[in-house]
Amino acid sequence: MAKGQRFRLLNRAHGVLVRVTGGRLGWRAGGMPVLEVITTGRRSGRPHTLRLTSPVRDGSTIVLVASRGGDDRDPDWFLNVCANPDVQVRARGEQWRSMRARQATPDERGQLWPQVVTNRWYRGYEAKTERVIPLVLLEPA
């Protein structure tokens, strides 16, 4: 099974866990809060709902890590938000809210990355790839 297929399958299973438990489970992973994010497909134009961890929040800005598990390719959701930055986001117990995604500047990434890699998962992902893992900032629309 290709890595992209595994990520999609894992995302679906995660969504089922949240629904089946009535939202009691599935809102934390790796010690981080999980968010539901709806992006718009860059080719299809269709909405895609996925669950992503958010290791850092900076005021009203939510930081996402486009790690793809340390793969050498960017995740599809990252390519989607680069093409269509308007997203919907929901955290546990919150209503959906409109946000706008943008890639962190090199200076912003330099400030945020040390906070991101306090999580062992992201330290491991960084060690697995040659690429610079992008950070995506979700800001109120």
C-alpha positions in Angstrom: 0.0 0.0 0.0 1.4 3.4 -1.0 2.1 5.9 1.8 -0.6 8.3 0.5 -3.2 5.5 0.7 -2.1 4.7 4.2 -2.5 8.3 5.3 -6.0 8.4 3.8 -7.0 5.2 5.5 -5.6 6.4 8.8 -7.5 9.7 8.4 -10.8 7.8 7.7 -10.3 5.5 10.7 -9.6 8.6 12.9 -12.8 10.2 11.7 -14.7 7.0 12.5 -13.2 6.9 16.0 -14.4 10.5 16.7 -17.9 9.8 15.4 -18.4 6.4 17.0 -17.3 7.7 20.4 -19.5 10.8 20.1 -16.3 12.9 20.2 -15.0 11.5 23.5 -11.9 10.0 21.8 -9.6 11.1 18.9 -9.0 14.8 19.8 -5.4 14.2 21.1 -2.5 12.4 19.4 1.1 12.3 20.3 0.4 14.7 23.2 -1.0 17.3 20.9 -4.5 18.6 20.1 -6.1 17.3 17.0 -8.0 19.6 14.6 -10.5 18.8 11.9 -9.6 20.8 8.8 -11.6 21.1 5.6 -9.5 22.0 2.6 -10.5 22.4 -1.1 -8.9 20.0 -3.5 -6.5 21.8 -5.9 -7.6 19.7 -8.9 -11.0 18.4 -7.9 -12.4 21.5 -6.2 -14.1 19.2 -3.7 -13.9 19.6 0.1 -11.6 17.2 1.9 -11.9 16.7 5.7 -8.8 15.6 7.6 -7.5 15.5 11.1 -4.1 17.1 11.9 -2.2 17.7 15.0 -1.4 21.2 16.1 1.8 21.3 18.2 1.9 25.1 18.6 -0.7 27.9 18.9 0.4 31.5 18.8 -2.5 33.6 20.0 -5.3 33.1 17.4 -2.9 31.5 14.9 -2.8 27.7 14.7 0.4 26.1 13.5 0.3 22.9 11.4 3.3 20.9 10.3 3.4 19.6 6.7 5.5 16.6 7.6 3.8 13.7 5.8 5.5 11.5 8.4 9.0 12.5 7.3 8.4 11.7 3.6 10.4 13.5 1.0 7.2 14.8 -0.6 4.8 17.5 0.7 1.4 16.2 1.9 -1.6 16.7 -0.4 -3.4 18.9 2.1 -0.4 21.3 2.1 -0.5 21.5 -1.7 -4.3 22.1 -1.4 -4.0 25.0 1.0 -1.2 26.5 -1.1 -3.7 26.6 -4.0 -6.8 27.3 -2.0 -5.9 28.9 1.4 -9.5 29.3 2.7 -10.2 26.4 5.2 -12.6 25.5 7.8 -11.3 24.4 11.2 -12.8 22.8 14.3 -11.2 21.7 17.6 -12.8 19.6 20.2 -15.9 21.2 21.6 -15.7 24.1 19.2 -17.8 25.2 16.2 -16.4 25.3 12.7 -14.6 28.5 11.9 -13.2 30.0 8.8 -9.5 30.5 8.6 -6.9 31.3 6.0 -3.8 29.2 5.6 -0.4 30.5 4.6 3.1 29.1 4.7 5.3 30.5 7.4 8.0 32.8 6.3 11.6 31.6 6.9 11.8 33.9 9.9 8.5 32.7 11.3 9.6 29.1 10.8 12.9 29.8 12.5 11.1 31.1 15.5 8.4 28.3 15.6 10.4 25.2 14.6 12.2 24.8 18.0 8.8 24.7 19.6 7.5 22.1 17.1 10.4 19.7 17.6 9.9 19.6 21.3 7.5 16.8 20.2 9.4 13.7 19.5 7.3 12.8 16.4 8.3 15.9 14.6 12.0 15.5 15.6 11.9 12.0 14.1 10.2 13.2 10.9 12.8 16.0 10.5 15.6 13.3 10.7 13.9 11.2 8.0 13.8 13.7 5.2 16.1 16.0 3.3 13.4 18.6 2.6 12.6 21.5 4.9 9.3 20.6 6.4 6.9 23.6 5.9 4.9 25.1 8.6 1.4 26.3 7.8 -0.2 29.1 9.8 -3.9 29.2 10.1 -5.2 32.7 10.8 -8.7 34.0 11.4 -10.3 34.8 8.0 
